[in-house]
Amino acid sequence: MVLGPPRKGIRLAYTTDTRPTKSIVAHATEADLFICEGMYGEDDKMNKALEHKHMTFYEAAKLAKEANAKELWLTHYSPSLIRPEEFIPKTRKIFPAAYAAKDGRTTVLEFDKNE
């Protein structure tokens, strides 16, 4: 009576300072919001990502797609990445609901009204 009918919860997943792993997909599965590092957007930075144990925008997008997340916010950019939003169109070819997040970005996560 107090809580109402049963409903699906809200799922938020966050990861940074890592290379892609299956455990990230497991934790981000069906996430309403997946916040993930995207240290590099440039095509020529894969070796740096491997060397410094970070992800590219495209690796993060593949994780979000595999996890069937609803939305992906990329964060934790390399200091050399001046305009992360320039790489979002290519990232959205992998995962259409990808965004270059910035400090202060907010959203409201709501319970699914259909359940």
Phi and psi restraints in degrees (value plus and minus 20) as a CYANA .aco file:
   2 VAL   PHI     -97.5   -57.5
   2 VAL   PSI     -61.9   -21.9
   3 LEU   PHI    -109.6   -69.6
   3 LEU   PSI     -38.1     1.9
   4 GLY   PHI      69.5   109.5
   4 GLY   PSI    -192.1  -152.1
   5 PRO   PHI     -89.0   -49.0
   5 PRO   PSI     137.5   177.5
   6 PRO   PHI     -78.3   -38.3
   6 PRO   PSI     126.6   166.6
   7 ARG   PHI    -169.7  -129.7
   7 ARG   PSI     140.3   180.3
   8 LYS   PHI     -88.9   -48.9
   8 LYS   PSI     121.3   161.3
   9 GLY   PHI     -96.8   -56.8
   9 GLY   PSI    -197.2  -157.2
  10 ILE   PHI    -124.4   -84.4
  10 ILE   PSI     114.9   154.9
  11 ARG   PHI    -139.9   -99.9
  11 ARG   PSI     106.0   146.0
  12 LEU   PHI    -142.8  -102.8
  12 LEU   PSI     111.0   151.0
  13 ALA   PHI    -144.0  -104.0
  13 ALA   PSI     121.6   161.6
  14 TYR   PHI    -160.6  -120.6
  14 TYR   PSI     112.1   152.1
  15 THR   PHI    -169.1  -129.1
  15 THR   PSI     127.5   167.5
  16 THR   PHI    -177.6  -137.6
  16 THR   PSI     146.1   186.1
  17 ASP   PHI      36.0    76.0
  17 ASP   PSI      31.3    71.3
  18 THR   PHI    -177.2  -137.2
  18 THR   PSI     141.3   181.3
  19 ARG   PHI    -107.1   -67.1
  19 ARG   PSI     144.5   184.5
  20 PRO   PHI     -82.5   -42.5
  20 PRO   PSI     118.3   158.3
  21 THR   PHI    -160.4  -120.4
  21 THR   PSI     138.7   178.7
  22 LYS   PHI     -84.7   -44.7
  22 LYS   PSI     -51.2   -11.2
  23 SER   PHI     -85.7   -45.7
  23 SER   PSI     -49.5    -9.5
  24 ILE   PHI     -85.2   -45.2
  24 ILE   PSI     -64.5   -24.5
  25 VAL   PHI     -79.9   -39.9
  25 VAL   PSI     -64.0   -24.0
  26 ALA   PHI     -80.1   -40.1
  26 ALA   PSI     -62.1   -22.1
  27 HIS   PHI     -97.1   -57.1
  27 HIS   PSI     -46.7    -6.7
  28 ALA   PHI    -114.1   -74.1
  28 ALA   PSI     -20.1    19.9
  29 THR   PHI     -77.3   -37.3
  29 THR   PSI     107.0   147.0
  30 GLU   PHI      41.3    81.3
  30 GLU   PSI       2.7    42.7
  31 ALA   PHI     -84.3   -44.3
  31 ALA   PSI     117.7   157.7
  32 ASP   PHI     -89.2   -49.2
  32 ASP   PSI     -53.9   -13.9
  33 LEU   PHI    -164.5  -124.5
  33 LEU   PSI     106.1   146.1
  34 PHE   PHI    -135.5   -95.5
  34 PHE   PSI      93.2   133.2
  35 ILE   PHI    -121.9   -81.9
  35 ILE   PSI     100.0   140.0
  36 CYS   PHI    -158.6  -118.6
  36 CYS   PSI     124.9   164.9
  37 GLU   PHI     -82.9   -42.9
  37 GLU   PSI     126.8   166.8
  38 GLY   PHI    -161.1  -121.1
  38 GLY   PSI      55.6    95.6
  39 MET   PHI     -81.0   -41.0
  39 MET   PSI     -57.8   -17.8
  40 TYR   PHI    -150.1  -110.1
  40 TYR   PSI     116.1   156.1
  41 GLY   PHI    -128.6   -88.6
  41 GLY   PSI     -41.7    -1.7
  42 GLU   PHI     -91.7   -51.7
  42 GLU   PSI     121.0   161.0
  43 ASP   PHI     -82.4   -42.4
  43 ASP   PSI     -49.7    -9.7
  44 ASP   PHI    -108.7   -68.7
  44 ASP   PSI      -6.4    33.6
  45 LYS   PHI    -123.8   -83.8
  45 LYS   PSI     -11.3    28.7
  46 MET   PHI     -80.0   -40.0
  46 MET   PSI     -61.6   -21.6
  47 ASN   PHI     -82.2   -42.2
  47 ASN   PSI     -59.2   -19.2
  48 LYS   PHI     -84.7   -44.7
  48 LYS   PSI     -61.7   -21.7
  49 ALA   PHI     -80.2   -40.2
  49 ALA   PSI     -64.1   -24.1
  50 LEU   PHI     -85.3   -45.3
  50 LEU   PSI     -66.3   -26.3
  51 GLU   PHI     -83.1   -43.1
  51 GLU   PSI     -61.1   -21.1
  52 HIS   PHI    -120.0   -80.0
  52 HIS   PSI     -12.9    27.1
  53 LYS   PHI      39.1    79.1
  53 LYS   PSI      31.2    71.2
  54 HIS   PHI    -147.0  -107.0
  54 HIS   PSI     158.0   198.0
  55 MET   PHI    -134.2   -94.2
  55 MET   PSI     137.6   177.6
  56 THR   PHI    -111.7   -71.7
  56 THR   PSI     146.3   186.3
  57 PHE   PHI     -75.5   -35.5
  57 PHE   PSI     -59.9   -19.9
  58 TYR   PHI     -93.6   -53.6
  58 TYR   PSI     -54.2   -14.2
  59 GLU   PHI     -86.8   -46.8
  59 GLU   PSI     -62.6   -22.6
  60 ALA   PHI     -81.9   -41.9
  60 ALA   PSI     -61.6   -21.6
  61 ALA   PHI     -83.4   -43.4
  61 ALA   PSI     -58.9   -18.9
  62 LYS   PHI     -84.8   -44.8
  62 LYS   PSI     -58.9   -18.9
  63 LEU   PHI     -83.4   -43.4
  63 LEU   PSI     -65.5   -25.5
  64 ALA   PHI     -80.9   -40.9
  64 ALA   PSI     -61.1   -21.1
  65 LYS   PHI     -84.7   -44.7
  65 LYS   PSI     -67.3   -27.3
  66 GLU   PHI     -82.5   -42.5
  66 GLU   PSI     -55.5   -15.5
  67 ALA   PHI     -99.5   -59.5
  67 ALA   PSI     -30.7     9.3
  68 ASN   PHI      38.7    78.7
  68 ASN   PSI      21.9    61.9
  69 ALA   PHI     -91.5   -51.5
  69 ALA   PSI     137.2   177.2
  70 LYS   PHI    -102.7   -62.7
  70 LYS   PSI     -56.2   -16.2
  71 GLU   PHI    -169.1  -129.1
  71 GLU   PSI     124.4   164.4
  72 LEU   PHI    -142.2  -102.2
  72 LEU   PSI     105.3   145.3
  73 TRP   PHI    -128.8   -88.8
  73 TRP   PSI     101.0   141.0
  74 LEU   PHI    -106.9   -66.9
  74 LEU   PSI     119.9   159.9
  75 THR   PHI    -164.6  -124.6
  75 THR   PSI    -195.6  -155.6
  76 HIS   PHI      39.6    79.6
  76 HIS   PSI      36.5    76.5
  77 TYR   PHI     -99.8   -59.8
  77 TYR   PSI     133.0   173.0
  78 SER   PHI     -83.0   -43.0
  78 SER   PSI     123.1   163.1
  79 PRO   PHI     -79.1   -39.1
  79 PRO   PSI     -43.0    -3.0
  80 SER   PHI    -100.1   -60.1
  80 SER   PSI     -29.9    10.1
  81 LEU   PHI    -110.1   -70.1
  81 LEU   PSI      75.6   115.6
  82 ILE   PHI     -96.4   -56.4
  82 ILE   PSI     -62.4   -22.4
  83 ARG   PHI    -147.1  -107.1
  83 ARG   PSI      60.6   100.6
  84 PRO   PHI     -79.0   -39.0
  84 PRO   PSI     -49.2    -9.2
  85 GLU   PHI     -82.8   -42.8
  85 GLU   PSI     -40.8    -0.8
  86 GLU   PHI     -85.6   -45.6
  86 GLU   PSI     -42.0    -2.0
  87 PHE   PHI    -118.4   -78.4
  87 PHE   PSI     -20.9    19.1
  88 ILE   PHI     -88.9   -48.9
  88 ILE   PSI     -59.9   -19.9
  89 PRO   PHI     -76.0   -36.0
  89 PRO   PSI     -62.9   -22.9
  90 LYS   PHI     -88.2   -48.2
  90 LYS   PSI     -57.9   -17.9
  91 THR   PHI     -83.7   -43.7
  91 THR   PSI     -59.0   -19.0
  92 ARG   PHI     -89.6   -49.6
  92 ARG   PSI     -35.2     4.8
  93 LYS   PHI     -87.9   -47.9
  93 LYS   PSI     -46.5    -6.5
  94 ILE   PHI    -110.8   -70.8
  94 ILE   PSI     -67.8   -27.8
  95 PHE   PHI    -157.2  -117.2
  95 PHE   PSI      81.9   121.9
  96 PRO   PHI     -79.1   -39.1
  96 PRO   PSI     -47.1    -7.1
  97 ALA   PHI    -117.6   -77.6
  97 ALA   PSI      23.8    63.8
  98 ALA   PHI    -119.8   -79.8
  98 ALA   PSI     121.5   161.5
  99 TYR   PHI    -157.3  -117.3
  99 TYR   PSI     124.3   164.3
 100 ALA   PHI    -105.5   -65.5
 100 ALA   PSI      80.9   120.9
 101 ALA   PHI     -96.1   -56.1
 101 ALA   PSI     131.8   171.8
 102 LYS   PHI    -152.2  -112.2
 102 LYS   PSI     141.4   181.4
 103 ASP   PHI     -71.6   -31.6
 103 ASP   PSI     115.2   155.2
 104 GLY   PHI      71.2   111.2
 104 GLY   PSI     -25.2    14.8
 105 ARG   PHI     -85.4   -45.4
 105 ARG   PSI     114.9   154.9
 106 THR   PHI    -153.5  -113.5
 106 THR   PSI     143.5   183.5
 107 THR   PHI    -174.9  -134.9
 107 THR   PSI     146.9   186.9
 108 VAL   PHI    -135.6   -95.6
 108 VAL   PSI     101.3   141.3
 109 LEU   PHI    -115.6   -75.6
 109 LEU   PSI     103.6   143.6
 110 GLU   PHI    -135.6   -95.6
 110 GLU   PSI     132.2   172.2
 111 PHE   PHI     -84.3   -44.3
 111 PHE   PSI     125.1   165.1
 112 ASP   PHI     -84.9   -44.9
 112 ASP   PSI     102.2   142.2
 113 LYS   PHI     -96.7   -56.7
 113 LYS   PSI     -33.7     6.3
 114 ASN   PHI    -108.2   -68.2
 114 ASN   PSI     -21.7    18.3
